[in-house]
């Protein structure tokens, strides 16, 4: 019996989410719809620009959002990351623990350094644009791994955003090695088209030897494979992953269970904020798999959960939507 349903490895960031007009992104020289890595000076410049606006703060990072989703749905999860000994780090750790997630931070000494931050800008079309200062999380090392917790998990989950840091890539490669020796299947997310475009080498290193389960959206699938159609992309993805789930936005999702494809229907909602939707999809999917449900059902649950999330602001389910998702999941048990 393994102690954790999912063990996550990723960046530790505190998300600062604001609403912004599309035209304003151009005025402040921010490229819409993708994640851009920035330095601390640029982050402070942007924060000063939006100073005084109402904002929401939450511990985040892609994999953190996924691991929190597992915990919210009643699963047990563990997260390995790196934060600094500062107020932002205090907030991250407190918020993570409040969501019921265990981590290496409970036993590791907090080092001097600046905890990573991500300014998440939500435009009226519900798109999210992220400018990220990684801070100390860019120096993620093997010391952040808890091998015992990893070996006693049903899945290892790694975010593709780690591809931007050589030390983080090396840490992920070590985690995959340990997982394979302990017969722990590896799940991986391509995370963002920008990672494919600018950090392809890091992604390839982490994906060497293949993984059990891959998460991506349509743009990431096409960018990573170089295919012109999602059908062709699927055939190429089979070479690096035994199973995969491709989110298709308003068109739903496409799931491959190792033998058959499943078209996952969308839920018709009015989206206001898509920040964290892909992360929640992965977390809900993994929760379903680790509780004995099929890939087809996991896709349906993940689609429903994501549809609830995008109807309100923030990267995780609020209490009302969480109750709706739990009720939906109960129909399959």
C-alpha positions, 0 to 999 in steps of 0.5 A, a space after each residue: 500500500 503506497 502512502 501517496 496517490 501522487 508525488 509532484 515535482 515543480 516550481 514553487 511560485 506565489 501567483 498574483 492574479 489581476 484583471 487587465 485589458 488586452 490593449 494594456 498588455 501591448 502598452 506594457 510590452 507583455 506577450 499575450 497568452 503565454 508564460 514569459 520568464 522575467 527577472 526580478 527588476 521586470 517583475 517589480 516594474 510590472 507590479 508597480 504598474 498594477 499597484 492598487 488594483 484588486 488582486 488574488 494571491 495563492 501558492 502556485 506553480 503548475 505542478 503545485 496546482 495539480 497536486 493541490 487538486 489531488 488533495 482537494 478531491 480527497 487524495 493524498 499528495 506530496 510536493 517537492 519544491 524550493 522556497 526562500 526564507 521570506 514572507 512570500 515563502 511563508 505564504 506559500 508554505 502556509 497555503 500549501 499546508 492549508 490544502 492538505 499537501 505534504 512537502 519536503 519543506 517540512 524537514 528542509 531548512 529554509 535558505 536565504 533567497 527570494 521565493 518565486 512569483 508569477 504575475 498572472 494577467 487575466 484578459 476579458 476573453 478569459 485568457 491568462 498571460 503569465 510573467 514569472 520570476 523564478 527566484 530560488 526555485 530556479 535552483 531546484 536540486 536533488 536535495 529537494 527530493 524525498 526519495 522515500 515519499 517518491 517510492 511510496 507514491 502511485 504516480 510521479 508528476 513533473 511539470 514541463 516548466 522545469 525545462 528552463 533550469 539545468 539544475 531542475 532538469 537534472 533533479 527531474 531526471 533523478 526523480 524519474 530514475 528513482 521512480 522507475 526503480 520503484 515501479 512508480 509510473 511517471 506522468 509529465 506535462 508539456 506545460 506551455 508552448 513557450 517551453 517547447 519553443 525555447 527549452 526543448 532540450 530540457 524537455 527532451 532530457 526529462 522525457 528520455 526513455 518515455 513516460 507512462 502518461 503525458 498531459 498537454 494541450 493542442 498547441 503544445 502537442 503540435 509544437 512538440 511533435 511538429 505535426 500539422 494535425 492533431 491526428 498526426 501528433 497523436 501518432 508521434 506522441 505514442 513514441 514518448 508516452 504510453 498514454 496521454 490526454 490532450 485538452 482541446 479548449 472548448 472542444 473538450 479533450 482527447 484521451 488515449 488509454 494505450 489501446 483506444 481513443 476517447 473523445 471527451 465532451 466539453 461542458 458548455 460554460 461562460 469562462 472568465 479565467 482559464 488560469 490553472 485549468 490545465 493543471 486542474 485537468 491533470 490533477 482530476 485525471 490523476 485522482 481518478 486513475 489512482 482511485 481505480 477509474 478508467 482513462 475515459 471516466 478520468 477524462 470526463 471528470 477532468 473535463 467537468 472539474 475544469 469547466 467549473 474552475 474557469 467560471 470564476 477567478 483563481 487557479 483552484 476550485 472554490 468551495 461551491 465548485 469543489 462540492 459540485 466536482 466531488 458530487 460528480 465524481 461520486 457518480 462513478 464510484 
